[in-house]
Amino acid sequence: MRRISLKGGFWLNLFSCLLIPGYTLWFAGSVAWFRTNFSVIAVTGVDNYRGFIYWGILLGGYFCIMLTRLSLVLPRFWQRVALRLITLGACLSLAYALAIPYLPAYFPKYATLHVVLAALASVLLMVALLLCLLSLRRGEREKYRGLLRAWVLIAIFSAILFCIPQMVSSALEVFFSISSVLLTRKLWITCNADHRPYSH
């Protein structure tokens, strides 16, 4: 059976190391990382909202493709199905959050829904990555120990960045987006060398 392709290839590196981090930093801007967030920036103008949509599509598309492909290397059928369903839930939550402008002064209920959906997308993404890591490390604990430690550090540092301003800030969104993208890339490269996709 054919091996999974794109092991640390050009397109993977282009998106995970250049396009997504670069666009994320550009959209966040250079000031007030702890006093604002992407949702607030998005509603300050039509161009900003369009940029917010592009950022969401770029990020959501990356995780949808990478996690779906990662599901091919999981050893059990239920793990592959679970990973795909969790990934689908994360992408749909992100899509609906992008479609609902954050305008608490005018539409407080929709603003709350926007926050809940955005948070749910992040949580589901972390759950998907954890499921993938735990499934792959069952027989190779040492190989995935560092990646699992990186997952824990991302979760802890994200919590710290949330507690500093006691809100979801641009600093948190920048850190979480870039670190989770790079973790996914590293996970792909690590498992791709020794695993073949399952057909059932």
N, C-alpha and C positions, 0 to 999 in steps of 0.2 A: 504494500500500500504506500502511496506517495507521502513523503514527509510534508509537514506544514512548512510553508514558505515564509519569506520575509523575516528570517532570523536576523534581527538587528539591521534590516535593510534600509535603503535610501529613504523610502516613503515613511517608514516608521520613525526614523530619526528626524526627518524633516518636520513631521507633525508634532512629535513628542518633545523634541529638544529645541525647536525653533519657532514654528508657527504658533502653537498654542501658548507657550510661555511668553513669547513676544507680544502676541495680541492681548493676552491677559494683562500684562504690565502696561501696555499702551492704553487699554480701556480704563484701568484703575487710575491713571494719571499720576502725578508726582507729589500730590499733597493730600492731607486729611485722610490718610488711610484708616485711622481709627475713629473718624467722626462721620464717615459716610460709607455707603456700600453700592454695589453694582445696581441694585434695584432703584435706589434713589437717583443715581447718576442717569439711569435710563430714561426717567420721566422728565428730565430737564430740557429735552429737545427731541425733535423728530430724528435727527441724525444720531443722537445718543441711543435712542430706543432701537433704531435699526442696527447700530453697532452691538447693542446688547443681544439682539436676536442672532446676529452673526456669531457672536461669542458662544451662545448657547448651542447653536447648531454645530459649531466646530468641536466643542467639548463633548456634547451628547453623541455626535456621530463617531467620534474617536472611541468612546467607551462602548458604544453599541457594537462596533466592528471588532474591537480588540477582545472584549469579554465573550462575545459570541464565538470568536475563533479560539479563545482559550478554553471554552467549554468542550472543544473537540478532543482535548488531551486528558480530560478527567476520566478516571478509571470506571466509574459506575454510571449507569444510565440515569438514575435519579439525580445524581450530582449535576450531570449535563443539563437535564431538564430544569432543575432548580436554578442553576446559574443563569440560564436563558430567561426564565420567568422573572427573576429578581432584576436582571439587567433591563428587561422590557419595562418593568414597573418603575425603575429609576429614570429611564429615558422618557416615559410618558409623564411622570411627575415633573421632570424638568421642562418638557414641552408645554404643559399646561401652566406652569409657573411663568414661563416666558410670555405666554399669551395673555396673562392677566397683569395689567400695569399696576404698580405699587403706588396707590393714591389713597392713603389712609384718611386724609382730610375730606375726601369726597365719597369714597367707597370703602368704608372701614372693614366691612365683611369680606369683600374681595381682596383687600390688602392682607387680611389675616390668612385667607386661603392661599394667597401667593406665598407668604412666609412658610406656611405648613407644607406646601408642595415642594418648595425649594429645599427645606430641611429634610423632607422625606426622600428626595432624590439623592441627597448626600449620604444619608443613613443607608439607603438601599445599595448605593455604590460601595460603601465600606463593607457592608454585609457580603456583597458579591465577591469582592476581593478577598475577604476573610475565608469564605467558602472555598474559593479556588486555592488559596494557600494551604488550608487545612487538608483539603482533599489530596493535594500533590505531595505534602510532606509526610504522609502516613508511612511511606516506605523509604523516605530519604530525608530524615529529620535535619541532619546537619546541612544539607544543601539548601534548605529553605528557611533555616533558622534566622539568617540575617534579614530576609525579606519579611518574615513575620515580626521581627523586632522593629523593622521600619514601619510596618502597619501600626504597631502599638504607639510608636513615637509620633506618627501623623495624628492619631486620635488624641493623644495627650496634648500635643502642641496646639492642635485645633481648639481643644477645650480651654487652654490658657489664653489663646488669642480671642476667644469669645468672652472670657471672664474679665479681661483687661478693660474694655469699654462697656461690658455687659450688653453687647449687641453683636449681630452679625455685621462685621466691618469689611471694608475692602481688603485690609490686611489678612483677615481670615480667608476670604474668598480667593485671594491671590495665592496664599500658601497652600490651601487645600487643593485648588485646581492643579497647580504645577506639581506638587508633591505626589498626588494620586496618579497623575498622568505618567510621571517618571517611574513610580512604583509599578504601574501596569506594564510599562515598557520593559523594565528589568525582569519582571515575572515572565513575560513572553520570551525574552532572550534566554532566561535560565531554563525554562521547561522545554523550549523548542528543540534544543540540541539532543535531547534523549527520549522524547516522546513522539509517538505517531498518533494521528487522529483515529478515533473509534468510529465505526460505522453503525453501531447499534447502541 
